């Protein structure tokens, strides 16, 4: 029995029980209740904060104070429906569908460059900026790499089957996003690719080489890109003296200081009226900090911690390695997006345009994030009592694939 759960031995039970790879299976398990409760709290809190942060901005941009809020409600309803649908569809379905989904995503990214809708100095969206394929590309990259790394896990130590194909995949997606330009989304895609390669058991020397190359390329991009130079310069100045930080960060810190420990109350923040850039989207964490104080900001972080906790638990209980990789990739993606947004708002990262998942106004980010939660729910539904016990060993095996003689090692039976 024990050999069935290790990625280097026989195929796991969940990979053999689907008669049709793309079929919808009858799932006997239930969704992860703690994750569901955290998501209800997160989405309720998010829609309240969008209403508070958007009405003045929406009035100025659309001449309608309700425009952004009502659109967010519609996107929320669509995202919840898609999340429910994906929670009912066997995640092994992605093995047969991920290639056309990836091709469709590439077509959307190319369409952005061809349509060339310029908004705020960048070409990132379609349909007047309401659809941003770069958001979809992040999660599709996680899905594609999880399926691909799972299928090639026995050959990852070979550079021709491991590092080189990975570089091609990430280079294609990251390059199209960079041309928009969207430096933060490009960096997120490469970070997730390297992380999944590590979790799937990639050779440590290849991972180190990938890290060095990414670091060199990142430095070159910053030097070549005027946007990159400006952001890095403002970040370094802000680290030395917050008063010399970028305008965006200064207004964000002003909002946080005004909020104090307990905040000024929902709807009573004034920084969002007095120059805080795009308060309903990129800057919504600053609005939270001003209206609910440091305690409110910490509560928001705890909600993300709850999602990360449940995501890691679902990964540990997943019935096979594909489920492990999908759950870990989705969890780390959500964590990365949240961390980047929050760290930028407090001046601890160079400026990036990452949305705050589930909270920032924006249909693409909200719908894609909820779809990812739906996939996580589906993985949790397929965990049986046996898979829960053996899943911990499987999870450990993913993190312990570093044989000293370039052969993969297995976790000990009692390792958690």
C-alpha positions as a Markdown table, in Angstrom:
| # | Residue | x | y | z |
|---|---|---|---|---|
| 1 | Unk | 0.0 | 0.0 | 0.0 |
| 2 | Unk | 2.7 | 2.5 | 0.9 |
| 3 | Unk | 4.4 | 2.3 | -2.5 |
| 4 | Unk | 1.3 | 3.6 | -4.2 |
| 5 | Unk | 1.6 | 7.1 | -2.8 |
| 6 | Unk | 5.1 | 7.9 | -3.8 |
| 7 | Unk | 5.7 | 9.7 | -7.0 |
| 8 | Unk | 8.7 | 7.5 | -8.0 |
| 9 | Unk | 6.8 | 4.3 | -7.8 |
| 10 | Unk | 3.5 | 3.1 | -9.0 |
| 11 | Unk | 0.7 | 5.4 | -10.2 |
| 12 | Unk | -1.4 | 6.7 | -7.3 |
| 13 | Unk | -4.9 | 5.5 | -6.9 |
| 14 | Unk | -6.5 | 8.7 | -8.0 |
| 15 | Unk | -4.6 | 8.5 | -11.3 |
| 16 | Unk | -6.0 | 5.1 | -12.1 |
| 17 | Unk | -9.7 | 5.4 | -11.1 |
| 18 | Unk | -10.8 | 7.8 | -13.8 |
| 19 | Unk | -12.1 | 5.7 | -16.7 |
| 20 | Unk | -12.2 | 8.8 | -18.9 |
| 21 | Unk | -9.5 | 11.5 | -18.2 |
| 22 | Unk | -11.9 | 14.4 | -18.9 |
| 23 | Unk | -15.0 | 13.0 | -17.3 |
| 24 | Unk | -16.7 | 14.5 | -14.3 |
| 25 | Unk | -16.3 | 12.0 | -11.5 |
| 26 | Unk | -18.7 | 11.4 | -8.7 |
| 27 | Unk | -16.9 | 12.8 | -5.7 |
| 28 | Unk | -17.7 | 11.3 | -2.3 |
| 29 | Unk | -15.8 | 13.8 | -0.2 |
| 30 | Unk | -16.9 | 17.2 | 0.9 |
| 31 | Unk | -15.3 | 20.6 | 0.4 |
| 32 | Unk | -12.8 | 21.9 | 2.9 |
| 33 | Unk | -15.2 | 23.7 | 5.3 |
| 34 | Unk | -12.5 | 25.9 | 7.0 |
| 35 | Unk | -11.4 | 27.2 | 3.6 |
| 36 | Unk | -15.0 | 27.8 | 2.6 |
| 37 | Unk | -15.6 | 29.8 | 5.8 |
| 38 | Unk | -12.4 | 31.8 | 5.3 |
| 39 | Unk | -13.5 | 32.6 | 1.7 |
| 40 | Unk | -17.0 | 33.7 | 2.7 |
| 41 | Unk | -15.4 | 36.1 | 5.2 |
| 42 | Unk | -12.8 | 37.3 | 2.7 |
| 43 | Unk | -15.3 | 37.9 | -0.1 |
| 44 | Unk | -17.7 | 39.7 | 2.2 |
| 45 | Unk | -15.0 | 41.9 | 3.6 |
| 46 | Unk | -13.7 | 42.5 | 0.1 |
| 47 | Unk | -17.0 | 43.7 | -1.3 |
| 48 | Unk | -17.5 | 46.1 | 1.6 |
| 49 | Unk | -14.0 | 47.6 | 1.1 |
| 50 | Unk | -14.5 | 48.0 | -2.6 |
| 51 | Unk | -17.7 | 49.9 | -1.9 |
| 52 | Unk | -15.9 | 52.1 | 0.6 |
| 53 | Unk | -12.9 | 52.7 | -1.6 |
| 54 | Unk | -14.5 | 53.1 | -5.1 |
| 55 | Unk | -17.5 | 55.4 | -5.0 |
| 56 | Unk | -15.5 | 58.7 | -5.3 |
| 57 | Unk | -13.0 | 57.2 | -7.7 |
| 58 | Unk | -15.9 | 55.7 | -9.8 |
| 59 | Unk | -17.7 | 59.0 | -9.8 |
| 60 | Unk | -14.6 | 60.8 | -11.1 |
| 61 | Unk | -13.8 | 58.2 | -13.8 |
| 62 | Unk | -17.3 | 56.9 | -14.9 |
| 63 | Unk | -19.5 | 59.7 | -13.6 |
| 64 | Unk | -21.4 | 57.1 | -11.6 |
| 65 | Unk | -20.5 | 56.4 | -8.0 |
| 66 | Unk | -22.0 | 52.9 | -8.2 |
| 67 | Unk | -20.3 | 51.7 | -11.4 |
| 68 | Unk | -17.3 | 49.9 | -9.9 |
| 69 | Unk | -19.2 | 48.4 | -7.0 |
| 70 | Unk | -22.0 | 47.0 | -9.2 |
| 71 | Unk | -19.5 | 45.6 | -11.7 |
| 72 | Unk | -17.6 | 44.0 | -8.8 |
| 73 | Unk | -20.8 | 42.3 | -7.7 |
| 74 | Unk | -21.4 | 40.9 | -11.2 |
| 75 | Unk | -17.8 | 39.6 | -11.4 |
| 76 | Unk | -18.2 | 38.1 | -7.9 |
| 77 | Unk | -21.3 | 36.2 | -8.9 |
| 78 | Unk | -19.6 | 34.9 | -12.1 |
| 79 | Unk | -16.5 | 33.9 | -10.1 |
| 80 | Unk | -18.5 | 32.0 | -7.5 |
| 81 | Unk | -20.4 | 30.1 | -10.2 |
| 82 | Unk | -17.2 | 29.2 | -11.9 |
| 83 | Unk | -15.6 | 28.2 | -8.6 |
| 84 | Unk | -18.5 | 25.9 | -7.8 |
| 85 | Unk | -18.4 | 24.3 | -11.3 |
| 86 | Unk | -14.6 | 23.7 | -11.0 |
| 87 | Unk | -15.1 | 22.2 | -7.5 |
| 88 | Unk | -17.3 | 19.6 | -9.1 |
| 89 | Unk | -15.0 | 18.7 | -12.0 |
| 90 | Unk | -12.2 | 16.2 | -11.4 |
| 91 | Unk | -8.9 | 18.0 | -11.5 |
| 92 | Unk | -7.4 | 15.2 | -13.6 |
| 93 | Unk | -9.5 | 16.8 | -16.4 |
| 94 | Unk | -6.7 | 19.3 | -16.8 |
| 95 | Unk | -4.4 | 16.7 | -18.2 |
| 96 | Unk | -6.4 | 16.6 | -21.4 |
| 97 | Unk | -7.5 | 20.2 | -21.5 |
| 98 | Unk | -4.5 | 22.2 | -20.4 |
| 99 | Unk | -2.8 | 22.4 | -23.8 |
| 100 | Unk | -5.8 | 24.1 | -25.6 |
| 101 | Unk | -6.3 | 26.3 | -22.5 |
| 102 | Unk | -2.6 | 27.4 | -22.7 |
| 103 | Unk | -2.9 | 28.0 | -26.4 |
| 104 | Unk | -6.0 | 30.1 | -25.8 |
| 105 | Unk | -4.2 | 32.1 | -23.1 |
| 106 | Unk | -1.3 | 32.8 | -25.5 |
| 107 | Unk | -3.7 | 34.0 | -28.2 |
| 108 | Unk | -5.3 | 36.4 | -25.6 |
| 109 | Unk | -1.9 | 37.7 | -24.7 |
| 110 | Unk | -1.0 | 38.3 | -28.3 |
| 111 | Unk | -4.4 | 40.0 | -28.9 |
| 112 | Unk | -3.6 | 42.5 | -26.1 |
| 113 | Unk | -0.5 | 43.6 | -28.0 |
| 114 | Unk | -2.4 | 43.7 | -31.4 |
| 115 | Unk | -5.4 | 45.6 | -30.1 |
| 116 | Unk | -3.0 | 48.0 | -28.2 |
| 117 | Unk | -5.5 | 49.6 | -25.8 |
| 118 | Unk | -3.3 | 52.0 | -23.8 |
| 119 | Unk | -4.4 | 52.6 | -20.3 |
| 120 | Unk | -2.2 | 54.2 | -17.7 |
| 121 | Unk | 0.8 | 53.9 | -20.0 |
| 122 | Unk | 0.5 | 50.2 | -20.7 |
| 123 | Unk | -1.4 | 47.8 | -23.0 |
| 124 | Unk | -2.7 | 45.1 | -20.6 |
| 125 | Unk | -6.4 | 44.7 | -21.3 |
| 126 | Unk | -9.1 | 44.0 | -23.7 |
| 127 | Unk | -12.7 | 45.3 | -23.9 |
| 128 | Unk | -11.8 | 48.8 | -22.5 |
| 129 | Unk | -9.4 | 47.2 | -19.9 |
| 130 | Unk | -12.1 | 45.0 | -18.2 |
| 131 | Unk | -10.3 | 41.8 | -19.3 |
| 132 | Unk | -6.6 | 41.3 | -18.4 |
| 133 | Unk | -5.2 | 38.1 | -19.9 |
| 134 | Unk | -2.1 | 38.4 | -17.8 |
| 135 | Unk | -4.1 | 37.6 | -14.7 |
| 136 | Unk | -5.4 | 34.4 | -16.4 |
| 137 | Unk | -1.9 | 33.6 | -17.6 |
| 138 | Unk | -0.6 | 33.3 | -14.0 |
| 139 | Unk | -2.9 | 30.6 | -13.0 |
| 140 | Unk | -2.8 | 28.8 | -16.4 |
| 141 | Unk | 1.0 | 28.7 | -16.0 |
| 142 | Unk | 0.5 | 27.0 | -12.6 |
| 143 | Unk | -1.9 | 24.5 | -14.1 |
| 144 | Unk | 0.3 | 23.8 | -17.2 |
| 145 | Unk | 3.5 | 23.4 | -15.3 |
| 146 | Unk | 1.9 | 21.2 | -12.7 |
| 147 | Unk | 0.6 | 18.8 | -15.4 |
| 148 | Unk | 3.8 | 19.0 | -17.4 |
| 149 | Unk | 6.1 | 18.5 | -14.4 |
| 150 | Unk | 4.0 | 15.7 | -13.2 |
| 151 | Unk | 4.2 | 13.9 | -16.5 |
| 152 | Unk | 8.0 | 14.5 | -16.8 |
| 153 | Unk | 8.9 | 14.0 | -13.2 |
| 154 | Unk | 11.1 | 11.0 | -13.9 |
| 155 | Unk | 13.2 | 13.0 | -16.4 |
| 156 | Unk | 13.6 | 16.3 | -14.6 |
| 157 | Unk | 17.2 | 15.6 | -13.7 |
| 158 | Unk | 18.0 | 15.6 | -17.5 |
| 159 | Unk | 18.5 | 19.2 | -18.6 |
| 160 | Unk | 16.9 | 18.5 | -22.0 |
| 161 | Unk | 13.7 | 17.4 | -20.4 |
| 162 | Unk | 13.8 | 19.6 | -17.4 |
| 163 | Unk | 15.4 | 23.1 | -17.4 |
| 164 | Unk | 15.3 | 23.8 | -21.2 |
| 165 | Unk | 11.6 | 23.1 | -21.8 |
| 166 | Unk | 10.8 | 25.0 | -18.6 |
| 167 | Unk | 12.8 | 28.0 | -19.8 |
| 168 | Unk | 10.9 | 27.9 | -23.2 |
| 169 | Unk | 7.5 | 27.7 | -21.5 |
| 170 | Unk | 8.3 | 30.5 | -19.0 |
| 171 | Unk | 10.1 | 32.6 | -21.7 |
| 172 | Unk | 7.1 | 32.5 | -24.0 |
| 173 | Unk | 4.5 | 33.5 | -21.4 |
| 174 | Unk | 6.7 | 35.9 | -19.5 |
| 175 | Unk | 7.9 | 37.5 | -22.7 |
| 176 | Unk | 4.4 | 38.3 | -23.9 |
| 177 | Unk | 3.5 | 39.7 | -20.5 |
| 178 | Unk | 6.7 | 41.8 | -20.4 |
| 179 | Unk | 5.9 | 43.4 | -23.8 |
| 180 | Unk | 2.7 | 44.9 | -22.3 |
| 181 | Unk | 4.7 | 45.9 | -20.2 |
| 182 | Unk | 3.9 | 44.3 | -16.9 |
| 183 | Unk | 7.1 | 43.7 | -14.9 |
| 184 | Unk | 5.4 | 42.4 | -11.8 |
| 185 | Unk | 3.3 | 39.8 | -13.6 |
| 186 | Unk | 6.4 | 38.7 | -15.5 |
| 187 | Unk | 8.3 | 38.2 | -12.3 |
| 188 | Unk | 5.4 | 36.3 | -10.7 |
| 189 | Unk | 5.3 | 33.9 | -13.6 |
| 190 | Unk | 9.0 | 33.1 | -13.4 |
| 191 | Unk | 8.9 | 32.8 | -9.6 |
| 192 | Unk | 6.0 | 30.3 | -9.8 |
| 193 | Unk | 7.8 | 28.4 | -12.5 |
| 194 | Unk | 10.9 | 28.0 | -10.5 |
| 195 | Unk | 9.0 | 27.1 | -7.3 |
| 196 | Unk | 7.0 | 24.4 | -9.0 |
| 197 | Unk | 10.2 | 23.0 | -10.7 |
| 198 | Unk | 11.7 | 22.7 | -7.2 |
| 199 | Unk | 8.7 | 21.1 | -5.7 |
| 200 | Unk | 8.4 | 18.6 | -8.5 |
| 201 | Unk | 12.0 | 17.4 | -7.8 |
| 202 | Unk | 14.1 | 19.4 | -10.2 |
| 203 | Unk | 17.8 | 19.0 | -9.9 |
| 204 | Unk | 19.3 | 21.4 | -7.4 |
| 205 | Unk | 22.1 | 22.5 | -9.8 |
| 206 | Unk | 19.6 | 23.3 | -12.5 |
| 207 | Unk | 17.5 | 25.3 | -9.9 |
| 208 | Unk | 20.6 | 27.2 | -8.9 |
| 209 | Unk | 21.5 | 27.9 | -12.5 |
| 210 | Unk | 17.9 | 29.1 | -13.1 |
| 211 | Unk | 18.1 | 31.4 | -10.1 |
| 212 | Unk | 21.4 | 33.0 | -11.3 |
| 213 | Unk | 20.0 | 33.4 | -14.8 |
| 214 | Unk | 16.8 | 35.0 | -13.5 |
| 215 | Unk | 18.8 | 37.3 | -11.3 |
| 216 | Unk | 21.0 | 38.5 | -14.2 |
| 217 | Unk | 18.1 | 38.9 | -16.5 |
| 218 | Unk | 16.2 | 40.8 | -13.8 |
| 219 | Unk | 19.1 | 43.2 | -13.4 |
| 220 | Unk | 19.4 | 43.7 | -17.2 |
| 221 | Unk | 15.6 | 44.3 | -17.5 |
| 222 | Unk | 15.7 | 47.0 | -14.7 |
| 223 | Unk | 18.7 | 48.7 | -16.5 |
| 224 | Unk | 17.0 | 48.6 | -19.9 |
| 225 | Unk | 13.4 | 49.4 | -18.9 |
| 226 | Unk | 12.8 | 53.1 | -17.9 |
| 227 | Unk | 9.9 | 51.9 | -15.8 |
| 228 | Unk | 12.1 | 49.4 | -14.0 |
| 229 | Unk | 14.8 | 52.0 | -13.4 |
| 230 | Unk | 12.4 | 54.5 | -12.0 |
| 231 | Unk | 10.7 | 52.0 | -9.7 |
| 232 | Unk | 14.0 | 50.6 | -8.3 |
| 233 | Unk | 15.4 | 54.1 | -7.8 |
| 234 | Unk | 12.3 | 55.2 | -5.9 |
| 235 | Unk | 12.4 | 52.1 | -3.8 |
| 236 | Unk | 16.0 | 52.5 | -2.8 |
| 237 | Unk | 15.4 | 56.2 | -1.9 |
| 238 | Unk | 12.3 | 55.2 | 0.1 |
| 239 | Unk | 14.3 | 52.6 | 2.1 |
| 240 | Unk | 16.8 | 55.3 | 3.1 |
| 241 | Unk | 14.2 | 57.9 | 3.8 |
| 242 | Unk | 10.4 | 57.3 | 3.5 |
| 243 | Unk | 9.8 | 61.0 | 2.7 |
| 244 | Unk | 11.8 | 60.4 | -0.5 |
| 245 | Unk | 9.8 | 57.3 | -1.6 |
| 246 | Unk | 7.5 | 57.4 | -4.7 |
| 247 | Unk | 4.4 | 59.5 | -4.5 |
| 248 | Unk | 2.2 | 56.3 | -4.4 |
| 249 | Unk | 4.1 | 54.9 | -1.4 |
| 250 | Unk | 4.1 | 58.2 | 0.5 |
| 251 | Unk | 0.3 | 58.5 | 0.2 |
| 252 | Unk | -0.1 | 54.9 | 1.3 |
| 253 | Unk | 2.1 | 55.4 | 4.4 |
| 254 | Unk | 0.1 | 58.6 | 5.1 |
| 255 | Unk | -3.1 | 56.6 | 5.1 |
| 256 | Unk | -1.6 | 53.9 | 7.4 |
| 257 | Unk | -0.3 | 56.6 | 9.9 |
| 258 | Unk | -3.8 | 58.3 | 9.9 |
| 259 | Unk | -5.4 | 54.9 | 10.6 |
| 260 | Unk | -3.4 | 54.3 | 13.8 |
| 261 | Unk | -4.3 | 51.1 | 15.7 |
| 262 | Unk | -8.1 | 51.1 | 15.3 |
| 263 | Unk | -8.7 | 53.2 | 12.2 |
| 264 | Unk | -11.0 | 56.1 | 11.4 |
| 265 | Unk | -14.0 | 53.9 | 10.5 |
| 266 | Unk | -15.3 | 52.3 | 7.3 |
| 267 | Unk | -16.1 | 55.0 | 4.7 |
| 268 | Unk | -14.4 | 57.8 | 6.7 |
| 269 | Unk | -10.9 | 57.7 | 5.2 |
| 270 | Unk | -9.9 | 60.9 | 3.5 |
| 271 | Unk | -6.6 | 59.9 | 1.8 |
| 272 | Unk | -8.5 | 58.1 | -0.9 |
| 273 | Unk | -10.0 | 61.5 | -1.8 |
| 274 | Unk | -6.8 | 63.5 | -1.5 |
| 275 | Unk | -4.5 | 61.8 | -3.9 |
| 276 | Unk | -4.0 | 58.1 | -3.0 |
| 277 | Unk | -3.7 | 56.5 | -6.5 |
| 278 | Unk | -6.4 | 54.0 | -7.6 |
| 279 | Unk | -7.7 | 53.3 | -4.1 |
| 280 | Unk | -10.2 | 50.6 | -5.2 |
| 281 | Unk | -7.5 | 48.5 | -6.9 |
| 282 | Unk | -3.7 | 48.7 | -6.2 |
| 283 | Unk | -4.1 | 50.8 | -3.1 |
| 284 | Unk | -7.0 | 49.2 | -1.4 |
| 285 | Unk | -4.8 | 47.8 | 1.4 |
| 286 | Unk | -3.9 | 51.4 | 2.3 |
| 287 | Unk | -7.6 | 52.2 | 2.5 |
| 288 | Unk | -8.1 | 49.2 | 4.8 |
| 289 | Unk | -5.3 | 50.3 | 7.1 |
| 290 | Unk | -6.7 | 53.8 | 7.3 |
| 291 | Unk | -10.3 | 52.8 | 7.9 |
| 292 | Unk | -9.7 | 49.8 | 10.2 |
| 293 | Unk | -6.3 | 50.6 | 11.5 |
| 294 | Unk | -3.3 | 48.2 | 12.1 |
| 295 | Unk | -5.6 | 45.7 | 13.7 |
| 296 | Unk | -7.8 | 45.6 | 10.6 |
| 297 | Unk | -4.7 | 45.3 | 8.4 |
| 298 | Unk | -3.5 | 42.4 | 10.5 |
| 299 | Unk | -6.9 | 40.8 | 10.3 |
| 300 | Unk | -6.7 | 40.9 | 6.5 |
| 301 | Unk | -3.3 | 39.2 | 6.6 |
| 302 | Unk | -4.7 | 36.6 | 8.9 |
| 303 | Unk | -7.4 | 35.8 | 6.3 |
| 304 | Unk | -4.7 | 35.2 | 3.8 |
| 305 | Unk | -2.8 | 33.1 | 6.3 |
| 306 | Unk | -6.0 | 31.0 | 6.7 |
| 307 | Unk | -6.1 | 30.4 | 2.9 |
| 308 | Unk | -2.4 | 29.4 | 2.9 |
| 309 | Unk | -2.9 | 27.1 | 5.8 |
| 310 | Unk | -5.9 | 25.3 | 4.2 |
| 311 | Unk | -4.1 | 25.2 | 0.8 |
| 312 | Unk | -1.1 | 23.4 | 2.4 |
| 313 | Unk | -3.4 | 21.0 | 4.2 |
| 314 | Unk | -5.2 | 20.2 | 1.0 |
| 315 | Unk | -1.9 | 19.6 | -0.7 |
| 316 | Unk | -0.8 | 17.3 | 2.1 |
| 317 | Unk | -4.0 | 15.3 | 1.8 |
| 318 | Unk | -4.1 | 15.2 | -2.0 |
| 319 | Unk | -4.5 | 11.6 | -3.4 |
| 320 | Unk | -1.6 | 12.0 | -5.9 |
| 321 | Unk | 1.3 | 14.1 | -6.9 |
| 322 | Unk | -0.6 | 16.1 | -9.5 |
| 323 | Unk | -3.0 | 17.2 | -6.8 |
| 324 | Unk | 0.0 | 18.1 | -4.6 |
| 325 | Unk | 1.5 | 20.3 | -7.3 |
| 326 | Unk | -1.7 | 22.0 | -8.2 |
| 327 | Unk | -2.6 | 22.7 | -4.6 |
| 328 | Unk | 0.8 | 24.0 | -3.8 |
| 329 | Unk | 1.1 | 26.1 | -7.0 |
| 330 | Unk | -2.3 | 27.7 | -6.4 |
| 331 | Unk | -1.6 | 28.4 | -2.8 |
| 332 | Unk | 1.8 | 29.9 | -3.4 |
| 333 | Unk | 0.4 | 32.0 | -6.2 |
| 334 | Unk | -2.3 | 33.6 | -4.0 |
| 335 | Unk | 0.3 | 34.1 | -1.2 |
| 336 | Unk | 2.7 | 35.8 | -3.7 |
| 337 | Unk | 0.1 | 38.1 | -5.1 |
| 338 | Unk | -1.0 | 39.2 | -1.6 |
| 339 | Unk | 2.5 | 39.6 | -0.3 |
| 340 | Unk | 3.6 | 41.7 | -3.2 |
| 341 | Unk | 0.7 | 44.1 | -2.9 |
| 342 | Unk | 1.0 | 44.5 | 0.8 |
| 343 | Unk | 4.8 | 44.9 | 0.8 |
| 344 | Unk | 4.6 | 47.5 | -1.9 |
| 345 | Unk | 2.0 | 49.5 | 0.1 |
| 346 | Unk | 4.3 | 49.7 | 3.1 |
| 347 | Unk | 7.4 | 50.5 | 1.0 |
| 348 | Unk | 9.3 | 47.2 | 1.4 |
| 349 | Unk | 9.2 | 46.2 | -2.3 |
| 350 | Unk | 9.7 | 48.1 | -5.5 |
| 351 | Unk | 6.3 | 49.2 | -6.9 |
| 352 | Unk | 4.3 | 46.5 | -8.6 |
| 353 | Unk | 0.8 | 46.5 | -10.0 |
| 354 | Unk | -0.3 | 43.3 | -8.3 |
| 355 | Unk | -3.9 | 43.2 | -7.2 |
| 356 | Unk | -4.8 | 42.2 | -3.7 |
| 357 | Unk | -6.5 | 38.8 | -4.3 |
| 358 | Unk | -10.3 | 38.6 | -3.6 |
| 359 | Unk | -10.4 | 42.3 | -2.4 |
| 360 | Unk | -9.1 | 44.6 | -5.1 |
| 361 | Unk | -11.7 | 45.8 | -7.6 |
| 362 | Unk | -11.1 | 44.1 | -10.9 |
| 363 | Unk | -13.0 | 41.4 | -12.7 |
| 364 | Unk | -10.0 | 39.4 | -14.1 |
| 365 | Unk | -8.2 | 39.1 | -10.8 |
| 366 | Unk | -11.4 | 38.2 | -8.8 |
| 367 | Unk | -12.7 | 35.6 | -11.3 |
| 368 | Unk | -9.4 | 33.9 | -11.8 |
| 369 | Unk | -8.7 | 33.8 | -8.1 |
| 370 | Unk | -12.1 | 32.2 | -7.4 |
| 371 | Unk | -11.6 | 29.7 | -10.1 |
| 372 | Unk | -8.3 | 28.7 | -8.4 |
| 373 | Unk | -10.2 | 28.2 | -5.1 |
| 374 | Unk | -12.7 | 26.0 | -7.0 |
| 375 | Unk | -9.8 | 23.7 | -8.1 |
| 376 | Unk | -8.5 | 23.6 | -4.6 |
| 377 | Unk | -11.9 | 22.6 | -3.4 |
| 378 | Unk | -12.1 | 19.8 | -5.9 |
| 379 | Unk | -8.7 | 18.4 | -4.7 |
| 380 | Unk | -10.0 | 18.5 | -1.2 |
| 381 | Unk | -13.2 | 16.6 | -2.2 |
| 382 | Unk | -11.1 | 13.7 | -3.5 |
| 383 | Unk | -9.1 | 13.2 | -0.3 |
| 384 | Unk | -10.2 | 10.0 | 1.4 |
| 385 | Unk | -9.2 | 9.0 | 5.0 |
| 386 | Unk | -6.5 | 6.8 | 3.5 |
| 387 | Unk | -5.3 | 9.6 | 1.3 |
| 388 | Unk | -5.2 | 11.9 | 4.3 |
| 389 | Unk | -2.8 | 9.5 | 6.2 |
| 390 | Unk | -0.7 | 8.7 | 3.2 |
| 391 | Unk | -0.9 | 12.2 | 1.7 |
| 392 | Unk | 1.5 | 13.5 | 4.3 |
| 393 | Unk | 4.1 | 11.1 | 3.1 |
| 394 | Unk | 3.4 | 12.1 | -0.5 |
| 395 | Unk | 3.7 | 15.8 | 0.5 |
| 396 | Unk | 7.0 | 15.0 | 2.2 |
| 397 | Unk | 8.2 | 13.1 | -0.8 |
| 398 | Unk | 7.7 | 16.1 | -3.1 |
| 399 | Unk | 9.9 | 18.2 | -0.7 |
| 400 | Unk | 12.5 | 15.4 | -0.4 |
| 401 | Unk | 13.6 | 14.4 | -3.9 |
| 402 | Unk | 17.2 | 15.3 | -3.7 |
| 403 | Unk | 19.3 | 12.2 | -3.9 |
| 404 | Unk | 23.0 | 12.8 | -3.5 |
| 405 | Unk | 23.8 | 10.6 | -6.5 |
| 406 | Unk | 21.2 | 12.4 | -8.7 |
| 407 | Unk | 18.7 | 9.7 | -8.0 |
| 408 | Unk | 15.5 | 10.7 | -6.3 |
| 409 | Unk | 15.0 | 9.7 | -2.7 |
| 410 | Unk | 11.8 | 8.8 | -0.9 |
| 411 | Unk | 10.6 | 10.0 | 2.4 |
| 412 | Unk | 10.7 | 7.7 | 5.4 |
| 413 | Unk | 7.4 | 6.1 | 6.3 |
| 414 | Unk | 7.0 | 8.0 | 9.5 |
| 415 | Unk | 8.1 | 11.4 | 8.2 |
| 416 | Unk | 5.5 | 14.2 | 8.3 |
